[in-house]
Amino acid sequence: MLWILLFLLILVVFGFGFMMQILWYVAVGLLVVWLVGLLMRGRARGGDRRRFGRGRSRV
């Protein structure tokens, strides 16, 4: 019985370590996607603000 519990404990620890490794990769990937989206949205917004701002001041 002790060997089975030890084996299950080893499996749980191994699985937890494996999942933590995958979660780090997922977190880094999401960070990159978020930064790219932030930069792209920031540029588009800045261009739109300037264009709309000039149009309002003329009218």
Backbone as CSV, one residue per row, in Angstrom:
resi,resn,N_x,N_y,N_z,CA_x,CA_y,CA_z,C_x,C_y,C_z
1,MET,0.822,-1.192,0.000,0.000,0.000,0.000,0.874,1.266,0.000
2,LEU,1.958,1.227,0.726,2.853,2.376,0.807,3.479,2.677,-0.548
3,TRP,3.825,1.634,-1.293,4.435,1.825,-2.620,3.454,2.475,-3.597
4,ILE,2.195,2.097,-3.494,1.181,2.679,-4.377,1.004,4.168,-4.066
5,LEU,0.955,4.510,-2.777,0.837,5.912,-2.400,2.057,6.721,-2.839
6,LEU,3.233,6.137,-2.705,4.452,6.804,-3.140,4.438,7.010,-4.649
7,PHE,4.002,5.991,-5.389,3.910,6.093,-6.841,2.911,7.181,-7.252
8,LEU,1.753,7.229,-6.577,0.752,8.256,-6.878,1.285,9.655,-6.551
9,LEU,2.029,9.775,-5.470,2.618,11.055,-5.107,3.635,11.512,-6.156
10,ILE,4.429,10.585,-6.639,5.401,10.907,-7.690,4.678,11.348,-8.956
11,LEU,3.601,10.668,-9.331,2.827,11.056,-10.514,2.225,12.456,-10.362
12,VAL,1.714,12.757,-9.185,1.110,14.070,-8.949,2.175,15.161,-9.043
13,VAL,3.325,14.943,-8.431,4.399,15.938,-8.462,4.905,16.117,-9.893
14,PHE,5.073,15.026,-10.620,5.522,15.115,-12.008,4.493,15.851,-12.860
15,GLY,3.227,15.519,-12.682,2.168,16.182,-13.440,2.089,17.664,-13.127
16,PHE,2.247,18.019,-11.867,2.213,19.424,-11.476,3.384,20.183,-12.099
17,GLY,4.548,19.598,-12.087,5.712,20.239,-12.700,5.546,20.394,-14.197
18,PHE,4.998,19.388,-14.838,4.759,19.448,-16.284,3.745,20.532,-16.614
19,MET,2.671,20.627,-15.842,1.653,21.648,-16.080,2.201,23.046,-15.836
20,MET,3.052,23.199,-14.838,3.633,24.517,-14.571,4.497,24.956,-15.745
21,GLN,5.209,24.034,-16.344,6.039,24.355,-17.513,5.155,24.830,-18.668
22,ILE,4.072,24.120,-18.909,3.154,24.499,-19.989,2.507,25.846,-19.685
23,LEU,2.124,26.075,-18.433,1.481,27.333,-18.074,2.424,28.520,-18.266
24,TRP,3.723,28.319,-18.050,4.687,29.398,-18.297,4.702,29.761,-19.776
25,TYR,4.696,28.742,-20.649,4.684,29.004,-22.088,3.397,29.706,-22.511
26,VAL,2.278,29.287,-21.938,0.996,29.918,-22.254,1.005,31.374,-21.794
27,ALA,1.526,31.627,-20.602,1.574,32.989,-20.074,2.444,33.889,-20.942
28,VAL,3.591,33.394,-21.383,4.471,34.189,-22.238,3.802,34.457,-23.577
29,GLY,3.139,33.456,-24.150,2.447,33.640,-25.414,1.333,34.671,-25.304
30,LEU,0.552,34.617,-24.224,-0.520,35.594,-24.031,0.032,36.995,-23.815
31,LEU,1.165,37.102,-23.135,1.792,38.404,-22.937,2.226,39.007,-24.272
32,VAL,2.800,38.203,-25.135,3.224,38.687,-26.449,2.014,39.134,-27.264
33,VAL,0.945,38.339,-27.265,-0.265,38.696,-28.015,-0.858,39.992,-27.464
34,TRP,-0.881,40.147,-26.136,-1.427,41.346,-25.523,-0.606,42.579,-25.893
35,LEU,0.724,42.451,-25.855,1.583,43.584,-26.201,1.428,43.983,-27.658
36,VAL,1.359,43.011,-28.551,1.172,43.312,-29.972,-0.168,43.996,-30.182
37,GLY,-1.218,43.506,-29.557,-2.535,44.128,-29.675,-2.550,45.534,-29.109
38,LEU,-1.861,45.739,-28.006,-1.792,47.061,-27.404,-1.076,48.040,-28.316
39,LEU,0.015,47.616,-28.909,0.766,48.494,-29.807,-0.028,48.789,-31.075
40,MET,-0.675,47.795,-31.633,-1.448,47.999,-32.860,-2.647,48.917,-32.590
41,ARG,-3.337,48.709,-31.490,-4.496,49.528,-31.161,-4.069,50.960,-30.842
42,GLY,-2.926,51.122,-30.181,-2.436,52.452,-29.852,-2.131,53.263,-31.099
43,ARG,-1.538,52.641,-32.093,-1.226,53.359,-33.330,-2.498,53.721,-34.087
44,ALA,-3.431,52.799,-34.175,-4.677,53.060,-34.912,-5.485,54.145,-34.208
45,ARG,-5.527,54.103,-32.907,-6.290,55.093,-32.157,-5.689,56.480,-32.318
46,GLY,-4.362,56.571,-32.245,-3.698,57.859,-32.390,-3.972,58.465,-33.752
47,GLY,-3.933,57.674,-34.794,-4.214,58.161,-36.140,-5.654,58.606,-36.278
48,ASP,-6.567,57.864,-35.682,-7.984,58.220,-35.772,-8.261,59.514,-35.010
49,ARG,-7.654,59.687,-33.860,-7.889,60.881,-33.067,-7.443,62.127,-33.820
50,ARG,-6.279,62.060,-34.407,-5.758,63.225,-35.128,-6.649,63.554,-36.329
51,ARG,-7.048,62.539,-37.053,-7.858,62.756,-38.244,-9.223,63.332,-37.862
52,PHE,-9.873,62.749,-36.832,-11.185,63.227,-36.433,-11.076,64.606,-35.771
53,GLY,-10.020,64.834,-35.051,-9.828,66.128,-34.385,-9.719,67.251,-35.401
54,ARG,-8.998,67.033,-36.488,-8.858,68.073,-37.518,-10.195,68.325,-38.192
55,GLY,-10.959,67.249,-38.422,-12.242,67.404,-39.095,-13.220,68.219,-38.258
56,ARG,-13.217,68.039,-36.967,-14.146,68.773,-36.103,-13.765,70.246,-36.019
57,SER,-12.477,70.526,-35.977,-12.072,71.924,-35.816,-12.414,72.752,-37.048
58,ARG,-12.449,72.133,-38.209,-12.770,72.865,-39.433,-14.255,73.154,-39.550
59,VAL,-15.079,72.267,-38.989,-16.533,72.408,-39.157,-17.114,73.400,-38.225
